[in-house]
Amino acid sequence: MNKTTSLVSATPRQRISLRGFLSTLAAGAVCLLVGCSTKEPEPRYRSYIFYENNVASAGALTIPLKMPITPKEPFYVISEPQIADLFFTDTVACEVGPPNARFPSLLVRLNARATSKLAGDSLALMGKHIFLVVNGKPVGMHRVTNEIRNGEIFFHMQLSDDPAKLTRAIYELDKDLNESILIIRKKLEKK
């Protein structure tokens, strides 16, 4: 008895298996001949930390205020980004404040290099604000009341006036920023 099976006498299951094998083999050959390229994903969100500035300069960004803290002016002026997202280690959606008055916030953690810069800068920023800007849009603010030595900044978020929508938006932004931070970190490791 002949143990080899021709394609004609093979069972339907054997034919499917053989077709799958041949398809995979052909795809592999094309990949080797042409060259497979897997494009690395780009971060969807780019975020930066800006400092409040007293003087409006050319190209300065102004931020209208809808935060709990009422300023003397109707807007803040910030000039250029001070800390880029490539210095972020991660973000965490959380709630801060006393038990009876908690509000949703976003915690941004910085790496050692950015923590050192912020610790030095925060002394000069006493009483001013630090802003989180994502994809060119200001989304959060932190008022500097003491030196920031641990590299952790809690931002009061300005994503929605509705508390339920705000909490949901912060959790979504947290997830998206962490995905982007991971992509940026992987790209930096390859360099």
Backbone as a ProteinNet text record, in pm:
[ID]
protein_1_A
[PRIMARY]
MNKTTSLVSATPRQRISLRGFLSTLAAGAVCLLVGCSTKEPEPRYRSYIFYENNVASAGALTIPLKMPITPKEPFYVISEPQIADLFFTDTVACEVGPPNARFPSLLVRLNARATSKLAGDSLALMGKHIFLVVNGKPVGMHRVTNEIRNGEIFFHMQLSDDPAKLTRAIYELDKDLNESILIIRKKLEKK
[TERTIARY]
83.6	0	88.5	54.4	132.3	88.4	187.5	155.7	147.6	198.1	189.3	49.4	1.7	-133.2	-121.7	-182.2	-183	-289.3	-278.8	-375.1	-516.1	-522.5	-652	-718.4	-639.2	-697.6	-697.6	-649.1	-644.4	-784.2	-802.7	-930.7	-941.9	-1064.6	-1080.4	-997.5	-986.6	-908.9	-761.1	-709.2	-568.9	-543.2	-641.3	-625	-616.4	-703.8	-701.4	-569.5	-521.8	-396.3	-281.2	-282	-177.8	-184.7	-304.8	-320.7	-270.1	-304.9	-257.4	-105.5	-46.2	99.7	162.6	107.6	161.1	143.5	30.7	7.5	108.7	131.9	229.3	368.5	403.1	533.9	551.4	448.3	454.8	469.7	394.4	403.7	542.9	598.2	733.6	836.2	821.3	914.8	907.7	786.6	769.9	835	816	874	1026.2	1084.7	1230.5	1282.3	1211	1256.4	1237.1	1121.1	1088.8	1139.2	1133.4	1173.8	1052.2	1033.6	919.4	958.9	873.6	899.8	780.7	808.4	701.5	720.2	624.2	632	599	685.9	663.8	550.3	466.7	357.2	411.3	342.5	375.9	288.4	340.5	255.9	141.5	20.1	-97.1	-101.5	-45.3	-51.4	89.3	116.1	241.8	207.3	275.1	242.6	367.9	344.8	452.6	406.8	502.9	475.2	527.6	440.6	474.5	469.8	548.6	546.3	476	408.3	349	461.2	436	535	469.4	542.6	486.7	479.6	568.6	581.1	537.8	449.6	408.9	518.5	568.2	671	609.8	686.7	636.5	604.5	488.5	449.7	407	382.5	342.7	203.5	181.4	51.7	-26	-150.9	-234.1	-337.3	-364.1	-456.8	-571.5	-694.3	-808.1	-827.9	-870.2	-880.6	-1023.8	-1046.4	-1174.4	-1143.9	-1047.8	-1001.1	-1056.4	-1040.6	-1090.7	-1019.8	-900	-824.3	-852.5	-893.9	-925.8	-801.5	-756.5	-635.7	-668.5	-564.4	-581.7	-615.5	-554.8	-582.3	-677.4	-746.6	-837.9	-766	-633.9	-559.7	-417.2	-353.1	-212.1	-132.3	-10.5	78.2	189.7	209.5	322.1	398.9	527.7	605.4	644.7	729.5	778.3	772.6	767.4	761.7	889.8	875.3	990.4	1028.7	929.8	956.2	872.4	936.9	866.7	826.8	732	682	787.1	897.6	999.8	1066.3	1038.4	1088.1	980.7	862.1	756.5	782.3	760	768.1	631.1	528.2	390.8	294.4	165.7	60.5	-36.6	-108.7	-205.9	-329.3	-444.9	-571.3	-605.3	-639	-663.7	-758.1	-789.9	-868.6	-786	-789.7	-715	-807.9	-764.3	-841.7	-894.8	-957.5	-1014.1	-1128.5	-1159.3	-1261.1	-1396.5	-1436.8	-1568.7	-1565.4	-1448	-1437.2	-1330.3	-1333.4	-1233.6	-1267.5	-1163.9	-1185.5	-1084.9	-1126	-1037.7	-920.2	-805.2	-682.3	-600.6	-494.7	-401.1	-263.7	-205.2	-70.1	27.9	125.3	230.3	359.6	424.9	553.1	665	772.3	885.6	1005.7	1096.2	1219.1	1315.9	1431.4	1525.9	1575.4	1602.5	1654.4	1551.5	1427.1	1322.1	1286.7	1294.6	1267.4	1367.5	1493.5	1597.5	1572.1	1535.5	1505.7	1387.3	1280.3	1160.2	1185.6	1266.8	1297.7	1364.5	1458.6	1525.1	1431.7	1351.1	1260.6	1144.7	1101	980.5	999.1	1121	1145.2	1113.3	1150.6	1122.8	976.4	907.1	767.5	667.5	713.9	623.1	507.4	384.2	264.8	218.5	298.9	261.3	204.8	180.9	118.5	205.4	187.6	248.2	131.4	145.9	37.2	76.3	-18.2	-2.7	-72.8	2.8	-50.3	-35.8	-148.2	-149	-193	-108.4	-134.8	-170.6	-99.4	-118.7	-233.9	-307.3	-423.7	-397.8	-411.6	-394.7	-507.7	-471.6	-573.3	-568.2	-456.9	-446.9	-355.2	-373.8	-297.7	-261.2	-143.6	-98.8	-43.2	-92.3	-39.1	77.1	191.8	311.4	304.2	292.5	286	407.8	485	611.3	704.1	827	923.8	877.6	888.6	848.7	975.7	1004.1	1128.4	1112.1	990.3	973.3	936.9	922.7	891.7	748.3	660.1	519.3	435.9	355.2	273.6	127.8	41	-103	-163	-218.7	-279.7	-430.7	-488.1	-632.9	-672.8	-760.6	-789.9	-905.3	-897	-995.6	-1047.4	-1108.3	-1155.4	-1306.5	-1379.6	-1525.8	-1578.1	-1693.8	-1757.5	-1843.9	-1880.2	-1962.1	-1870.6	-1889.3	-1800.3	-1788	-1898.8	-1892.6	-1811.8	-1833.7	-1758.2	-1611.4	-1585	-1447.6	-1370.4	-1429.6	-1362.4	-1334.5	-1431.5	-1415.4	-1306.7	-1307.7	-1208.9	-1067.7	-1053.7	-920.8	-869.2	-954.3	-911.5	-874.6	-949.2	-916.1	-784.3	-765.1	-640.8	-522.5	-541	-435.8	-392.8	-488.7	-459.5	-385.7	-435.7	-375.1	-233.8	-214.4	-81.1	18.5	-22.9	67.6	106	11.6	43.9	146	126.7	219.9	356.5	359.7	486.5	563.6	494.4	558	618.3	546.1	598.8	722.9	717.9	832.6	952.3	928.6	1037.4	1101.9	1020.5	1074.3	1160.6	1116.3	1193.8	1327.7	1326.6	1450.8	1548.3	1494.9	1580.6	1649.5	1587.5	1646	1757.5	1759.9	1862.9	1995.5
-118.1	0	125	221.1	342.8	443.4	492.4	584.8	730.3	760.7	899.2	925.4	1045.9	1083.4	1191.6	1170.8	1275.8	1378	1495	1601.3	1559.8	1478.1	1434.1	1338	1246.5	1146.6	1189.6	1311.6	1359.2	1393.6	1382	1419.6	1571.5	1626.8	1773.8	1839.3	1777	1834.3	1840.6	1736.4	1734.6	1840.7	1861.3	1961.8	2102.4	2131.4	2262	2282.3	2181	2189.4	2213.8	2142.1	2158.9	2297.9	2345.3	2480.2	2586.1	2571.5	2665.4	2667.6	2547.5	2538	2606.5	2578.4	2638.5	2790.1	2839.6	2984.7	3050.8	2988.6	3042.3	3041.4	2932.6	2920.2	3028	3052.5	3155.7	3294.6	3321.5	3452.6	3473	3369.5	3377.7	3404	3338.1	3358	3501.3	3554.1	3693.2	3787.9	3760.6	3845.2	3846	3730.1	3721.4	3790.8	3773.9	3833.4	3984.4	4031.2	4173.4	4246.2	4180.1	4242.6	4290.7	4236	4275.6	4397.2	4493.8	4609.4	4628.8	4630.5	4657.7	4800.8	4883.1	5023.6	5038.5	5106.7	5129.5	5229.5	5207.4	5302	5435.9	5539.3	5674.4	5706.5	5784.6	5822.3	5911.4	5880.8	5961.4	6092	6091.3	6209.2	6254.7	6383.7	6444.8	6544.1	6534	6620.6	6691.3	6809.7	6895.4	6965.3	7003.2	7083.7	7224.6	7322.2	7463.3	7532.2	7638.3	7719.3	7851	7904	8036.6	8138.7	8238.7	8341.8	8477.3	8571.8	8704.8	8792.1	8766.7	8854.9	8781	8841.3	8782	8806.6	8699.8	8713.2	8676.5	8695.9	8661.9	8513	8479.1	8339.1	8277.1	8360.5	8307.8	8247.6	8145.8	8078.5	8134.5	8170.8	8217.7	8110.6	8092.1	7988.9	8053.6	8042.3	8092.7	8005.9	8065.8	7992.9	7954.7	7826.6	7777.4	7683.1	7718.3	7633.5	7683.9	7606.2	7650.5	7773	7801.4	7915.2	8036	8147.5	8267.2	8355.6	8382.2	8464.3	8613.6	8693	8837.7	8875	8806	8827.6	8717.8	8740.9	8637.6	8522.1	8532.2	8424.6	8420.2	8308.9	8293.2	8298.5	8346.4	8349	8249.2	8160.9	8068.7	8077.8	8058.5	8080.7	7951.9	7871	7752.3	7632	7512.2	7394.1	7379.6	7341.1	7323.7	7176.3	7088.1	6945	6869.4	6788.8	6712	6575.1	6511.2	6382.2	6271.7	6290.1	6186.4	6179.1	6276.1	6272.7	6225.7	6190.8	6137.7	5988.4	5938.2	5793.7	5730.6	5797.1	5750.4	5854.8	5826.1	5910.3	5819.8	5877.5	5801.3	5888.1	5837.1	5905.7	5879	5983	5966.4	6076.1	6069	6173.8	6229.1	6360.2	6424.2	6516.1	6552.1	6643.1	6573.7	6650.8	6592.5	6496.3	6402.1	6300.6	6355.8	6468	6522.2	6613.7	6639.7	6730.7	6682.3	6555.8	6500.5	6538.8	6558.7	6590.1	6512.5	6474.5	6394.9	6477.2	6411.5	6475.8	6376.5	6426.2	6340.6	6362.1	6254.6	6258.3	6228.8	6317.9	6296.6	6274.1	6162.5	6130.3	6152.6	6215.6	6250.5	6162.5	6151	6076	6161.7	6105.4	6173.3	6306.8	6309.4	6432.5	6545.6	6516.7	6617.9	6655.5	6558.6	6586.4	6687.3	6671.4	6764.2	6904.6	6912.2	7043.2	7108.7	7031.6	7086.3	7129.4	7054.2	7091.1	7228.2	7252	7382.4	7492.8	7463.6	7564.2	7597.1	7499.2	7520.3	7629.1	7650.9	7759.5	7895.2	7913.6	8040.2	8050.4	7938.8	7936.8	7947.7	7969.3	7976.4	8070.8	8021.9	8101.9	8106.7	8052.6	8050.1	7912.3	7890.4	7767.3	7692.5	7561.8	7473.3	7414.1	7406.6	7358.8	7231.8	7140	7020.7	7048.9	7042.8	7069.4	6941.2	6891.5	6767.5	6798.6	6761.3	6788.4	6934.8	7023.8	7167.3	7227.5	7145.9	7196.8	7188.5	7301	7295.7	7214.8	7114.9	7028.3	7026.7	7071.8	7067	7174.1	7201.8	7307.5	7263.4	7306.7	7281.7	7413.3	7454.7	7576	7535.2	7599.8	7567.1	7637.4	7559.6	7615.4	7577.8	7480.7	7446.1	7378.5	7356.5	7294.7	7153.8	7121.4	6988.8	6906	6822	6744.3	6601.2	6546.1	6403.9	6375	6476.3	6455.1	6412.6	6435.2	6401.3	6528.4	6549.7	6670.3	6628.9	6675.7	6651.9	6768.5	6737.8	6841	6840	6958.7	6978.2	6986.4	6900	6885.6	6974.5	7016.1	7104.7	7038	6920.2	6845.5	6852.7	6878.5	6886.3	6955.8	7020.2	7082	6981.9	6872.4	6768.1	6673.3	6657.6	6573.7	6429.4	6368.6	6229.9	6221.2	6316.5	6318.1	6348.9	6436	6471.7	6349.4	6273.3	6153.8	6055.7	6032.1	5939.5	5991.2	6120.8	6180.1	6169.1	6186.2	6175.4	6032.1	5934.7	5794.7	5759.1	5810.5	5785.1	5851.9	5976.8	6048	5977.9	5930.5	5856.9	5735.4	5658.6	5539.4	5579	5680.4	5723.7	5778.6	5858.5	5913.8	5804.4	5706.5	5597.4	5514.9	5492.5	5422.4	5501.8	5632.8	5717.3	5722.4	5731.3	5733.5	5604.6	5491.4	5362.6	5357.1	5407.8	5411.8	5499.5	5616.3	5707.7	5642.3	5577	5510.9	5400.1	5320.6	5213.9	5270.8	5384.8	5447.3	5498.4	5554.1	5604.7	5491.9	5376.7	5261.6	5207.5	5219.3	5169.1	5257.7	5383.6	5477.4	5451.3
0	0	0	-82.1	-95.5	11.8	89.8	199.3	153.6	35.8	-11.2	-63.5	-39.8	-80.9	-186.3	-299.5	-400.8	-364.5	-424.9	-396.4	-440.9	-543	-594.4	-496.7	-440.3	-350.8	-204.1	-173.5	-34.8	14.2	142.8	202.1	200.3	210.6	212	321.8	436	546.1	510.8	446.8	406.5	299.3	207.6	102.6	162.4	260.5	326.1	398.1	465.2	537.8	441.7	329.4	230.7	167.7	136.7	80.7	178.2	306.7	408.2	416	409.1	414.7	294.1	173.6	52.1	51.7	103	111.3	203.2	317.5	413.5	353.7	284.7	221.5	114.9	34.2	-70	-9	96.3	162.3	221.3	279.5	335	227.1	109.6	-0.5	-52.2	-65.2	-109.9	-10.4	118.2	223.4	213.2	189.5	179.1	54.1	-57.2	-182.6	-184.9	-143.5	-149.8	-26.5	86.2	212	287.4	403.7	485.7	568	571.6	655.8	747.9	874	969.9	1016.2	983.9	1020.7	1168.2	1238.1	1380.3	1399	1499.4	1522.6	1572.6	1532.9	1579.8	1699.9	1796	1910.4	1864.1	1907.9	1870.8	1948.2	2065.6	2152	2186.6	2166.4	2208.7	2318	2428.9	2542.4	2592	2646	2695.2	2820.9	2901.3	3019.6	2991.9	3009	2990.3	3125.7	3140.2	3261.6	3232.2	3333.5	3322	3309.2	3225.5	3200.5	3224.3	3278.5	3305	3181.7	3086.4	2971.1	2845.6	2768.8	2641.3	2538.8	2479.5	2377	2242.4	2136.8	2003.9	1999.3	1952.2	1941.9	2074	2173.9	2305.1	2296.5	2373.4	2378.8	2496.8	2472.4	2582.6	2614	2740.6	2784.6	2860.4	2809.3	2885.7	3008.8	3114.8	3240.1	3271.2	3293.7	3343.3	3459.8	3538.4	3647	3779.5	3886.8	4016.4	4073.1	4025.6	4077.5	3988.9	4047.1	3969.2	3958.5	3836.8	3818.8	3817.8	3822.7	3811.6	3667.5	3572.3	3430.2	3381.9	3269.1	3219	3148.9	3133.2	3068.6	3122.4	3096.6	3130.5	3001.9	3011.7	2896	2921.3	2825.2	2834.1	2704	2708.5	2587.3	2517.1	2573	2502.9	2595.4	2537.7	2623.9	2704.5	2828.9	2916	2932.4	2933.5	2950.6	2848.2	2765	2662	2715.7	2645.4	2690	2689.4	2619	2622.7	2760.5	2846.6	2984.7	3082.6	3032.5	3118.9	3139.6	3260.1	3280.2	3268	3317.8	3301.1	3353.5	3334.9	3390	3464.6	3560.9	3639.7	3661	3621.3	3649.6	3795.9	3870.1	4012.9	4062.9	4190.1	4255.2	4370.1	4386.5	4494.8	4573.2	4690	4773.5	4897.3	4985.4	5108	5073.3	5163.2	5133.5	5088.9	5140.7	5104.5	4982.1	4927.8	4812.4	4714.5	4679.1	4587.6	4443.8	4364.5	4223.4	4139.2	4017.1	3931.4	3881.2	3876.7	3831.7	3750.2	3690.7	3619.6	3680.6	3728.5	3783.9	3671.3	3651.3	3552.6	3629.4	3600.3	3663.6	3563.4	3611.9	3526	3556.5	3458.6	3483.6	3564.7	3599.1	3688.9	3631.1	3502.1	3439.4	3447.2	3412	3416.4	3559.9	3651.8	3793.4	3846.6	3810.8	3854.4	3798.8	3670.7	3609.7	3679.4	3700.8	3762.6	3906.5	3979.8	4118.8	4123.1	4032.2	4026.7	3980.3	3879.3	3823.6	3917.2	3996.1	4077	4183.1	4228.2	4325.5	4263.8	4137.9	4068.8	4026	4023.5	3979.3	4093.4	4215.3	4330.8	4305.1	4323.7	4302.7	4157.7	4065.5	3924.2	3889.7	3761.9	3717.1	3616.8	3617.2	3518.6	3440.1	3308.2	3223.3	3150.3	3138.9	3056.9	2924.9	2815.7	2682.4	2601.3	2548.3	2470.7	2328.7	2233	2090.5	2066.8	2134.1	2115.9	2193.3	2268.7	2341.8	2492.5	2564.1	2709.9	2773	2853	2913.7	3066.3	3124.2	3269.2	3324.9	3455	3521	3662.7	3707	3844.4	3899.5	4014.6	4078.4	4168.2	4150.6	4227.8	4363	4468.7	4604.5	4687.5	4638.5	4704.4	4603	4641.8	4551.9	4514.1	4388	4339.2	4322.9	4421.3	4420.7	4372.9	4381.9	4352.5	4206.6	4123.7	3983	3956.8	4052.7	4035.6	4039.9	3936.1	3927.4	3909.2	3996.4	3983.6	3905.6	3789.3	3706.4	3725.1	3750	3751.2	3604.6	3563.3	3421.3	3376.2	3251.6	3189.8	3062.9	3077.6	2962.2	2944.2	3053.5	3046.2	3171.2	3158.9	3275.3	3351.7	3286.6	3348.4	3426.6	3559.4	3640.5	3591.1	3547.2	3498.9	3369.9	3279.5	3154.1	3179.3	3276.1	3309.3	3357.5	3449	3500.8	3387.6	3302.7	3190.2	3095	3066.8	2975.9	3032.1	3163.2	3225.3	3213.8	3240.2	3229	3085.4	2988.3	2847.9	2810.2	2853.4	2823.8	2889.7	3012.5	3082.8	3000.1	2952.1	2871.8	2743.9	2674.5	2548.6	2568.4	2672.4	2697.6	2732.2	2813	2848	2725.9	2632.7	2508.7	2428.1	2417.9	2343	2410.2	2541.8	2616	2591.3	2588	2563.1	2423.1	2322.8	2185.5	2178.5	2243.4	2243.9	2311.3	2424.9	2498.2	2415	2342.4	2257.5	2146	2088.1	1982.9	2036.1	2156.4	2214.4	2247.1	2288.7	2320.7	2197.8	2081.4	1956.6	1903.6	1946.7	1897.2	1960.2
[MASK]
+++++++++++++++++++++++++++++++++++++++++++++++++++++++++++++++++++++++++++++++++++++++++++++++++++++++++++++++++++++++++++++++++++++++++++++++++++++++++++++++++++++++++++++++++++++++++++++++

